[in-house]
């Protein structure tokens, strides 16, 4: 059995936005707290948690309920980007390897003040190339800039033969994907559209940043 057929993935949380213009909500005013969509990916001996969505004290219960795992079972925590709602639970995993795309590390290193409380977290993260870096057998980074300059999802072919991309905020929800649209706080809206075009061309299944996964009929 190949490494690719052994890749399993699970949705830990189905996220939601603090405000959603596709629901007629004003993007200037938050209507609810944001929750990111988070996933767990298993490949060989690697157990990768992507974008820990809850506070550290809540992460053990989430892992138990959704995957029957303990905190100690997680070998890697991968942040798609450094926005706070995608790393709330990072410190629940002190023994895991913390990873983030190198372009994202560079971007935030230039933006954080020396005395920022986030700097210690940033410096603990291990930079990995934002494009085509294999972080576990068959699981590679995919650079999807726009929401932030360094955002990178994870791409793999799962055991059912689908090309899956954990896209995070490269596509906030299916509505944003279909509209080729960025969120109000996206860094570069043209780059967002280009990244969505790439997802449309390369992914069978897309896990967005703040909604459930959906299937995609590849363009071309």
N, C-alpha and C positions, 0 to 999 in steps of 0.2 A: 504493500500500500504506500503510495507516495505521500510526501509531507503535506501536499495541498489537500488531499482527500481527508486528512486527519484534522483539518482546521474546523473548529466549532466556535460559534459565537452566540452570545445571548444579550438581549437588551436588559439592562439593569433598571433604568428609569426612562420613561417616555416624558420628555421635557415639554415645557411650554414657555411662551414669551411673556414678558412683563406688559407689553402692549403690542398689538398686531394690527397693522393698517389694513390687512385683508379682511378683518372683521369690523372695519369702520372705526377703529380705535385711534385716538390721537397719539402719535408717537412721542409727543412732548410730555405726556403724563403717564407714569406707570400705574397700571390698574391692579397689578398683582406682583408677587415676587417671582423672579425668573427661576426656572429649573432647567438645567441642560439635560439632554439625552446622553446617557452613559451606556457603555457596553463592556462586556468581558469577552476576551478572545483567548482560546486555548490552541496551542500549536506545539506538539511534542511536550516537553517539560515546561514550556513557558506558559504562564497565566498572566495575561496582560489586561489591566484595568485602564480603560480609556476615559479620561475626563471625570475624575471622581466628583460627584455632583452634590453631596451632602456634607454637613459638618462632620469632623472626625469621629465624634461620639455616635453618630448615626450610621457610619459606614459598616461596622460589623453586622448589625442587624440587616442592612440591605443585602450584603453578600450572602448571609445565611438564607434569607427569604427567597432570593432570586437565583442563587447558584449552589446553595448548600456548602459554601466555603467559609473559611476563616480568614482573617486579615493576613495571617502568616502564609497562607497558600498563594498569595499574589506575589509574583516574581518581578513584575515590571508595572509601573504606572506611567502611562503615556499621556502627555498633555498635547492636544492639537494646537492650542495657543494659550496665551497667558491671562486671558480675561478671568476675573475672579469667579464667575459662576461655573467655570469649567475646572476649577481646582480647589473647591471648598474643602474636600476631604483628603487632600494630599498628605497632610501630616499624620493621618491614621496609618500610614504605611512606611514606617521608618526603616524597615529592613529591605524593602523593595528597591529596585533601581528606578530612579526618576528620570524620565526622558522627555525632551521637547525638541522640535525642529531647530536647527542651528540658526536659521535666518530669524526665527522668532526670538531666540536668545539674544542675538545681536541687536535687534530692534528695541527690545525692552531694556537692555543694558544701557542704551543711549538715552532712555527716557526716564528711568528711575533715579531719584535723588540718592545721594550716598547714604543718607540716614533713613531711607524708606524701609518700612518693615517688610516689604515684599522682596527687598534685595537679597536677604538671606535665603529665601526660597529659590530665587532665580539662580543664585550661585551654587545651590545644591543640585540643580538640574543638569543632567548630562546632555550636551548638544548632540543631535544626530542629523545627518544630512537630510534636508527637507524633501529630497526627491530620490526615490529608488534605493533607499537604505533598508536593508533587510534586518529587522529588529528581532525576528524569530523566524523559523523555517516557513517560507512562503508568504510572509507578511512584510510588506514594504511601504515606505512612506510615499505619499503623493502630494506634491506641493500644489496648494489651492489658494493662492493669495487673493486678497481683496478685502475680506473682513478685517484681517490684519495682514501685514506684509509677509509674515513667515508662516502663516497657518498651513499645516500639512495634515491630511487625513491618513488613514491606513487602508491599503488595498490588498485584497487576497481573493483567491478562488476557494470557496468553502466546500465542504464535503458533499454538497448537492450539485456542485458544478457551476454555481453562480459566481459571477465576478462582483464582489461586494466592496463598496467603498464606505468607510466610516468617515463621513465628510464634515461632521461638526458644522460650524457656522459658515462654511463655504456655501451651504444652502440651509437657511434657517428652518424652513418647513417646505412642504411640497408646493404650497402656493408661491413662495419666494422662488423656488426652483423653476416653476413653470413660467413665471414672469421675468426670469433672469434678473432678479432684483436683490439689492443689498438691504441690510437693516439700517436704521437711522444712524447707528454709530460705526458703520463700515468705513474703513480707511480709504478705499479706492473702489468706486462703484463700477468703473469700466473693467477693472480686474475681477471683480465679483462675477460679472456677466461672462467673462472669458473662462473663469474656473467652472461655472455652471455648464458652459458649453463642453468643457472637457469631461465633466461627469456624464453629460448626456451621451457623449461618444464612447465612453469607456466602461461604464458601470451597468450591471444588470439590477443590482439592489443598492439603494442609497439610504444610509442612515443619516438624517439631517441633524442639525444641532439642537432643535427644540420641538421635535415631533417624532412620530413613529416612522419606522422604515417604510419604503415604498419601492415598487418595481418600476423599472425604466426600460422602454424599448429603445435600444441604442440607436443614435442618429447615424445615418449613412448606411 
